[in-house]
Amino acid sequence: MSTKLRFRRLAGTYAICRLPPDAPFPAWAERGTLTSITRTAEELSIVCPLENVPAEHRAGIRWCCFQLVGPFAFSQVGILASFIAPLAASGIPIFAISTYDTDYVLVSGEFADAARKSLLEAGHEFVSES
């Protein structure tokens, strides 16, 4: 049985950018209500509001962001799986970000309405737009 979750859609449009692994953290990425910066040996991955991103770093996809209403304890299992399973079943690709308290799921803007519909049909509760 999957966990029924509460979620909201964050206002605005988001970008997902890939920079070289040795690039410094760019100042433009640090503004906004949601920013995620992850460095690995292969890349510097940035999620932030699209409006912050300089043209040379913009990818073609415009993303919307759903926030799972948390916080969730580390001992809880299946939270993200429960949320993304209906999206996968509907053929909607995602980009997930986890934080200490909760999870964020980005979907291409073209799938935003279909994603919300799939999530509601799966029994998840839409609580607000922020």
Wavefront OBJ file of the C-alpha trace (Angstrom):
o trace
v 0.000 0.000 0.000
v 1.471 3.336 -0.985
v 1.703 6.297 1.335
v -0.763 9.126 0.656
v 1.059 12.439 0.704
v 0.286 16.133 0.696
v 2.005 18.284 -1.915
v 2.138 21.797 -3.291
v 3.410 23.360 -6.486
v 6.058 26.012 -6.007
v 5.469 29.242 -7.905
v 7.628 30.007 -10.895
v 9.586 28.103 -13.469
v 12.819 26.282 -12.693
v 15.966 25.373 -14.596
v 18.299 22.426 -14.217
v 21.836 23.299 -15.279
v 25.006 21.267 -15.664
v 28.377 22.959 -15.287
v 31.902 21.501 -15.299
v 32.827 19.707 -12.071
v 35.456 22.294 -11.157
v 33.238 25.359 -11.791
v 32.788 27.681 -8.812
v 29.330 27.997 -7.290
v 27.776 30.785 -9.371
v 26.233 33.747 -7.528
v 23.214 33.679 -9.862
v 22.244 30.248 -8.511
v 21.959 31.384 -4.913
v 18.755 33.462 -5.216
v 15.220 32.181 -4.896
v 13.039 30.051 -2.684
v 14.551 26.792 -3.950
v 18.152 26.310 -4.965
v 19.992 23.014 -5.054
v 23.685 22.806 -5.860
v 25.373 19.411 -6.031
v 28.978 18.748 -6.985
v 30.250 15.343 -8.070
v 33.439 14.257 -9.796
v 31.576 14.533 -13.115
v 29.533 17.739 -12.799
v 28.191 20.698 -10.868
v 24.411 20.347 -11.001
v 22.238 23.366 -10.232
v 18.483 23.704 -9.799
v 17.191 27.240 -9.355
v 14.573 29.655 -10.683
v 14.854 29.981 -14.459
v 14.894 33.766 -14.209
v 18.260 33.603 -12.401
v 20.053 31.600 -15.079
v 22.192 33.424 -17.659
v 21.326 32.602 -21.268
v 24.533 30.627 -21.863
v 23.557 28.128 -19.136
v 19.876 27.691 -19.991
v 18.728 24.307 -21.181
v 15.614 24.022 -23.324
v 13.387 22.480 -20.648
v 11.294 24.670 -18.369
v 10.511 22.816 -15.135
v 7.755 23.097 -12.537
v 8.402 21.974 -8.987
v 6.229 19.999 -6.592
v 7.136 20.003 -2.895
v 6.089 17.128 -0.668
v 4.722 18.565 2.561
v 7.031 17.294 5.290
v 9.063 16.967 7.306
v 9.602 13.234 7.041
v 11.685 11.182 9.433
v 14.678 9.375 7.974
v 13.120 6.136 9.244
v 10.074 6.524 6.971
v 10.423 4.406 3.862
v 8.806 4.702 0.461
v 7.960 8.408 0.605
v 9.536 9.399 -2.696
v 8.633 6.081 -4.345
v 4.977 6.562 -3.423
v 4.981 10.022 -4.985
v 6.800 9.240 -8.216
v 5.186 5.846 -8.959
v 2.013 7.401 -10.441
v 4.161 9.752 -12.514
v 6.198 6.847 -13.881
v 2.995 4.928 -14.628
v 1.803 7.952 -16.633
v 5.094 8.209 -18.550
v 6.083 11.494 -16.888
v 9.850 11.915 -16.418
v 11.024 13.524 -13.189
v 14.044 15.087 -11.516
v 14.049 14.572 -7.734
v 15.813 16.499 -4.992
v 15.860 15.427 -1.369
v 16.629 17.683 1.568
v 16.874 17.033 5.287
v 13.116 17.586 5.786
v 11.396 16.744 2.520
v 11.540 15.969 -1.190
v 11.009 18.054 -4.309
v 10.005 16.610 -7.655
v 10.487 18.600 -10.832
v 8.594 17.782 -14.009
v 8.864 19.397 -17.401
v 6.345 22.213 -17.678
v 4.629 20.423 -20.552
v 3.714 17.620 -18.110
v 2.663 19.826 -15.171
v -1.106 19.376 -15.551
v -0.833 15.655 -16.316
v 1.450 15.195 -13.302
v -0.958 16.909 -10.935
v -3.838 14.825 -12.319
v -1.884 11.559 -11.898
v -0.932 12.464 -8.342
v -4.526 13.313 -7.390
v -5.827 10.111 -8.981
v -3.276 8.182 -6.891
v -4.806 9.676 -3.743
v -2.242 12.346 -2.967
v -3.609 15.670 -1.740
v -2.825 18.999 -3.404
v -2.712 21.604 -0.625
v -1.702 24.868 -2.262
v 0.400 26.791 -4.705
v 3.154 28.779 -3.099
l 1 2 3 4 5 6 7 8 9 10 11 12 13 14 15 16 17 18 19 20 21 22 23 24 25 26 27 28 29 30 31 32 33 34 35 36 37 38 39 40 41 42 43 44 45 46 47 48 49 50 51 52 53 54 55 56 57 58 59 60 61 62 63 64 65 66 67 68 69 70 71 72 73 74 75 76 77 78 79 80 81 82 83 84 85 86 87 88 89 90 91 92 93 94 95 96 97 98 99 100 101 102 103 104 105 106 107 108 109 110 111 112 113 114 115 116 117 118 119 120 121 122 123 124 125 126 127 128 129 130
